């Protein structure tokens, strides 16, 4: 996963942020979350550098910043968002997800090849190198073989990173074995955060 850098705007109808760029920026953001106070909308905006919403995007919710766009050349879209419900101590959340917008409902038969910019093995290695500890995966590896999805949690201090992976496709043994990142959710663990601050 090498970082893609570009200073030019995309051509009309092109993407303004590739999945690879989003993944690299999200890793940088995750690594910067050393203490609960780091988990803020200002930091999210500074590190993610999301394109500005269009003028017709409507009024924004307080404590929410989000960005969604179609991924060129297919039925996929990506969403990146920060939300903070001030009424709950552990309600701050950052998420990234790939959504399939086509008619096919059978998720385990989807081909993620065109959008598999975030290779799970590389993302996992980056998190472990940052000092995150890997928790148990669900469902089991046997279920993964048939369903094609797996959820994995990583923890460091008061920060939890939950990743859902999906096999690239069912077209070949190699593609069934290759896991792509389908969604990432980053949250504060309220209990661990209080311990760290105390």
C-alpha positions in Angstrom: 0.0 0.0 0.0 2.0 2.9 -1.2 0.7 6.4 -0.7 -0.7 8.0 -3.9 0.0 11.8 -4.0 -1.7 14.1 -6.4 -1.9 17.9 -6.4 -4.2 18.1 -9.4 -8.0 18.0 -9.4 -9.6 15.0 -11.1 -11.1 15.2 -14.5 -14.9 15.9 -14.7 -16.7 12.9 -13.2 -13.5 11.5 -11.7 -12.9 10.6 -8.1 -11.6 13.3 -5.8 -10.2 10.8 -3.3 -9.1 7.3 -4.1 -9.7 4.4 -1.8 -5.9 4.0 -1.5 -5.5 7.7 -0.4 -8.3 7.4 2.0 -6.8 4.3 3.6 -3.3 5.9 3.9 -4.8 9.0 5.5 -6.9 7.0 7.9 -3.8 5.0 9.0 -2.0 8.3 9.7 -5.1 9.5 11.7 -5.3 6.3 13.7 -1.6 6.5 14.6 -2.0 10.1 15.8 -4.7 9.1 18.3 -2.4 8.7 21.3 -4.8 9.9 24.0 -8.6 10.6 24.2 -8.2 14.3 23.7 -6.7 13.6 20.2 -10.0 12.1 19.1 -11.5 15.3 17.7 -13.3 16.7 14.6 -10.5 19.2 14.1 -7.9 16.4 13.9 -10.1 14.3 11.6 -10.4 17.3 9.2 -6.7 18.2 9.3 -5.5 14.7 8.7 -8.1 13.3 6.3 -8.2 16.5 4.2 -11.6 15.6 2.7 -13.0 17.5 -0.3 -15.3 20.3 0.7 -19.0 19.3 0.4 -20.9 20.8 -2.5 -23.0 23.9 -2.0 -26.2 21.8 -2.4 -25.1 19.2 0.3 -27.5 20.8 2.8 -27.0 21.8 6.4 -24.5 19.7 8.4 -25.4 18.0 11.7 -23.4 19.3 14.7 -20.4 17.0 15.5 -20.6 15.3 12.1 -18.3 15.6 9.1 -18.7 13.2 6.2 -17.8 12.6 2.6 -19.3 10.1 0.2 -18.7 9.6 -3.5 -19.1 7.0 -6.2 -16.0 5.1 -7.2 -15.5 5.6 -10.9 -16.2 2.7 -13.3 -18.5 0.6 -11.2 -21.4 0.2 -8.7 -19.3 1.0 -5.7 -19.1 4.1 -3.4 -17.0 5.0 -0.4 -18.0 6.9 2.7 -15.7 8.5 5.3 -17.2 10.1 8.4 -16.6 11.5 11.8 -19.5 11.6 14.3 -19.7 12.7 18.0 -22.8 12.3 20.1 -22.2 14.6 23.0 -24.6 12.7 25.2 -22.4 9.5 25.4 -18.8 9.2 26.6 -17.9 6.6 24.0 -19.9 8.0 21.1 -17.0 9.5 19.1 -16.6 7.5 16.0 -14.6 7.6 12.7 -15.7 5.2 9.9 -14.7 4.2 6.4 -16.8 1.9 4.3 -17.3 0.6 0.8 -20.9 0.2 -0.3 -22.1 -1.7 -3.3 -24.9 0.2 -5.0 -25.8 -2.3 -7.7 -28.7 -4.6 -7.9 -26.8 -7.8 -6.8 -27.9 -8.6 -3.2 -25.7 -11.7 -2.7 -22.8 -9.9 -0.9 -20.5 -13.0 -0.7 -20.5 -13.2 -4.5 -19.4 -9.6 -5.1 -16.1 -8.8 -6.9 -14.1 -6.3 -4.8 -11.2 -6.4 -7.2 -11.9 -2.9 -8.7 -12.1 -1.4 -5.2 -9.6 -3.5 -3.2 -7.1 -0.7 -2.7 -6.9 -1.5 1.0 -5.3 -4.9 1.3 -6.1 -6.3 4.7 -2.7 -8.0 5.3 -0.9 -4.7 4.7 -3.4 -2.8 6.9 -3.1 -5.3 9.7 0.7 -5.1 9.6 0.6 -1.3 9.8 -1.7 -1.4 12.8 0.5 -4.0 14.6 3.6 -1.9 13.8 1.8 1.1 15.5 1.5 -1.0 18.7 -2.1 -2.1 18.4 -2.9 -5.5 19.8 -5.0 -7.9 17.7 -8.2 -9.4 19.3 -10.1 -12.4 18.2 -11.7 -12.6 14.7 -15.3 -13.4 14.1 -16.7 -15.5 12.6 -14.3 -18.5 12.5 -11.9 -19.1 9.6 -14.2 -22.0 8.5 -17.2 -19.6 8.3 -15.0 -17.2 6.4 -14.3 -19.8 3.8 -18.0 -20.0 3.0 -19.3 -16.5 3.8 -16.2 -14.5 2.7 -16.3 -11.9 5.5 -14.4 -11.5 8.7 -14.4 -8.9 11.5 -11.2 -8.2 13.4 -10.6 -5.8 16.4 -7.4 -4.0 17.2 -6.8 -2.1 20.5 -4.2 0.3 21.7 -4.8 2.2 24.9 -8.2 3.8 24.7 -8.6 3.3 20.9 -10.4 0.4 19.3 -10.2 -0.2 15.5 -12.8 -2.6 14.1 -12.2 -3.9 10.6 -14.5 -5.9 8.4 -12.9 -7.7 5.6 -14.3 -9.4 2.5 -12.6 -11.8 0.1 -11.7 -10.2 -3.2 -14.0 -12.5 -5.1 -15.0 -16.1 -5.4 -13.5 -16.4 -8.9 -10.4 -18.3 -8.0 -8.7 -19.8 -5.0 -6.2 -16.9 -4.8 -9.0 -14.3 -4.9 -11.0 -16.2 -2.3 -7.9 -16.2 0.0 -7.2 -12.5 -0.6 -8.9 -10.3 2.0 -9.8 -6.7 1.2 -10.8 -4.0 3.8 -14.6 -3.4 3.4 -15.1 -1.2 6.4 -13.2 0.4 9.3 -14.6 1.8 12.5 -12.4 3.7 15.0 -13.9 4.4 18.5 -12.7 5.4 21.9 -13.0 2.7 24.5 -14.5 4.7 27.4 -13.2 2.3 30.1 -9.6 2.3 28.7 -9.7 6.0 28.0 -10.6 6.8 31.7 -7.8 4.5 32.9 -5.3 6.3 30.6 -6.4 9.8 31.7 -6.5 8.7 35.4 
